[in-house]
């Protein structure tokens, strides 16, 4: 049986998260990309008055290695600079984030079964007064893959996740990779990614996505509500529903624009593996672009 070309995407990608876009292989080789995004100003809920807006500037280097019918390997390196503009709360201002990830699939010879694995490590911290080395987060996922036919496959396994000031979490996951027809395909895991390619030549493509995103950030030393001094961390959470349009300017150059609705947004501040403060923000819109160059 011919193997599927790809596996459901995983955590992380677009403007940080990620995620399902981690696995969108094109031609084998390297790709370098850069972009920018802005989450427009949204009001904060109690107990903090004011509002917040966020700018992000990611740069990514990826390598896609195809094993033909036997599988593939994708490696990503990402740097992202983030700007947080809190009108009154003044919680933290700017962040650095570095992430390395790899995902691969290997099919057994003359079999519909295979093995897949994903691993991501990242380091994120406030730019002033906090150490990237103390802002470590990690995710690992592994399990079997099964191809029902060349256009439909399933995966399952266990995911292990950890972040700054958090206990290690382990939970089961399942996903699907479905080439519905020559124009439409669907991938799922921590959300969904529905891709539409209108025709040939496929210079235009469109993605409809939904996913749950988290990121952990180490903060500088500060006084906590109980009067103690510590370097806490914050876990940022949100649900994103978006649309992306991609245009291939040249065989090696692709331009993307996207818009997302961000929902259930919150920042959980933690020290000594426990939460001491939660800040919530109203729903908002995030827009951005990215340019990729393949070589």
N, C-alpha and C positions, 0 to 999 in steps of 0.2 A: 504494500500500500504506500502511495506517495505521501510524504510527510507534509504537515502543515507548515506554511512559511514562517509563522510567528506564533507567539504565545500571548495570553492576556497580559496587558501592561500591569505595572506595579507602582509602588508608591512614588510618588513624586515628581513632578516635572515642571509643568508650566508655572512660571513665577513661584516656584517652590512647591509644588507640591508635587506634582506632581504627578503625577503619577502615572496614570494610564498611558500617557505619551512616552514613557520610558521605552516602550517597545513599539516603535513605528519604523522598522527597518526599511531602508531604501537600497541603494546600491552598496555593495561591500566597499569598505574603506573608511576614511576619516571624514567627520563633519565638524565644523566649528560654527558656532552661532552666538548671537548677542541680541539683546532686546531690552524693552522697558515696559513697565506697567504702572497703572495708578488706580488705587481704590479710592473713589471719591469720598469727600467728607461725609461722615455719618455721626449722628449724635450718640453719646454714651448714656447708658442707663445708670440708675442709682447703684452705688452711693457716690459715683463720680459725675460731676457736671462737666459740660463741655463736649468736644467732638474729637474725631481722629480721622486722618487721611494717611495713606501709605503709598510710597513710591518704591519700586523694586527694579534693580538693574542686573539681570543675570547674564553670565557668559558661560558657554558650555563647549566642551570638546568631547566628541563621541567617536567610538570605533565599532564598526559592525563587521563581523567575520562570519561568513556563511560556510557551513559544512555541507551544502547541497541538501540531499534528501536525509542526511543523518542528523542535522541540527544546526545550531548557530550560537554565537556569543556576542553580546553587546556590552561594551564598557563605557561609562560616562564619568566625566569630571566636571563639576559645576562650581563656579564662584558667584555669589550674589551679595550685592550691597543693598541694604534696606534703609529707608528713611520713614520714621514715624513722627507725625506732627499731631501732638496732643494739645488742644487749644488751652486746656487748664490743668489737666491731671499731671502732665510732666512725668510720665512713668519711665520711659526710656526713649532715646532719640534716634540712634542709628545702630545698625547691626552689620556684622560680617558673617557670612556662612560659606563653608567649603564642604562639598559632598563628593563622595566616590561611590559608584555603584557598578554592579556587574550582574548580568542575567544570562542564563544559558539553557539550552535544551539539547538533549542527546537521545535520539531514537535507537532502540535496540534493532539489530539486523533482522530483516524479514519479520517484523513484528509491528503491531499497532500500538505498542506500549513504549514509553520512554521515561526519562527522568528530567526534571527541571529544577533549577535553583536560582535564587535571587539573594543578593546581599547588598546592603547600603550602609555606609558610615558617614556621618556628618558632624561637623563642629560649628556651632553658632554662638556668638557672644556679642554683647554690647561693645561698640567700637572703642569706647573710652572707659578704662578701669576694669575691664573683664577679660579673662583669658579664653581664647578659643579652645585650648587644651581641656578646659573644665566644662565645655559646652558640648560634650560628646553625646550623640544619639546613634543607635544602631538598630537595624532591622534585618532579619534573615528569614528566608522562606524556602522550603524544599518539599518535594513530593513527587508522586507519579503523574505522568501525562498519558492520555489515551485518545487516539484518533479514531473516531467513528467512521470517517471517510476523509478524503483529501480536503474537504471544506469545513469539517466540524470536529472540534476536539474539546476535551475537558481536562482540567487539572484539579488536584486537591492536595492538601498537605497541612503542615503546621507553620505558623508564623510566630517568631520571637521578636519582641520589641522592647527597647529600653531608651530612656532619655534622662536628662539632668534632673536630679531630685525626684526620680520616679523608680518604682520597683519594676523588675522585669515582668513582662506580660507575655503569656503564651496562649494562642487560640487557633482553632482550626479555620481553614479557608478553602474556598472552592471557586472555580472560575470557568469561563467558557470562551472559546475563540471560534467564531462562526463567520465564514464567508457566505453570506446569504445569496448573493448572485454576483455577476461581474462588476456591479456598481456599488453594492452595499456590503459592509462587514461590521461585525459587532465583537467587542472585547469587554470582559467584565473582570473585576476583582474587588478593589476598594471602592468601586463605582462602576460606571459604564462609559464606553467610548464607541459611538456609532459613526462610521465613516462613509461618506458618499463621494464617489468619483464619477463625474458626469459621463465621460466618454473618452475616446481616443483621438488625438493625443491627450493624456490626462494632465494638462497643465493646471487645471483647477481641481481642488478637492475641498471637502467641507467635513467638519467634525462637530458632533453634538455630544456633550460630555456632562457627566455628573459624578462628583466624588466627595469624600470626606477627607479633610486635610488637617494635619497637625504639624507643628514644628516647635522644638524646644530651644530656648535661648538662655544662656548664662548672663547674669547681670552683675554690675559692679557692686562693691561692698556698700551696704546701706543699713540704716536703722530699721528694724522690723516693728510691727505694731506692739509687740510685747516688750520693746525696749532693748532687745539684744541686737548685736551687729553680726551680719552675715552677708555672703554673696549668694543671693537666691537665684532661682531660675523662673522663667515664665513659659507656660505651654500655651501656644496660640492654636485655636481650633476654629474651623469653619466648614460649611458645606457650600460647594461651588457648582452651579449649573451654567454651562457656557456653550458658545458657538465659535468655531474657528474657521476662517477661510484662508486657504493656502494657494499661492500662485507661483508656478515655476517660471521664473524670469529667464532662466538659462538651464541647461542640463545640470549645472553645478550650483545654481543659486535659487533658493526658494524664499519667498516673502510671505509672512503670516500676519494676520490681524485677528484679534479675538475680543470678545466681550463676555463677561461673566456676571451672574448675580451671586452675591455672597450672602449666606444666611447662617443663622445660629452662631454668630460670631462671639467669641469670648477669649479672654486671657486669664489663665489660672496661675497665680503667683505661688511658688512653693519654696519651702526651706525645710531641711531635715526630713525629706520625703513626705511632707504633708502640706496641704494647701492652707494659706492664711488669708488669701484675698482673691476675689474674682471680679473682673471688669467685663461688662458686656456692651456691645455696640449694636445699633440698629442695622438692618439689612442695607446693602449698598451695591453699586455697580463698579466693576473693575474692567478697564480696557487696556489694551497693550498691543505690541507688535514684536516680531522676531525675524531676523534674517539669518539664514543658514547657507554655508558654503561647503560643498562636498569636494573631496579630493582623494 
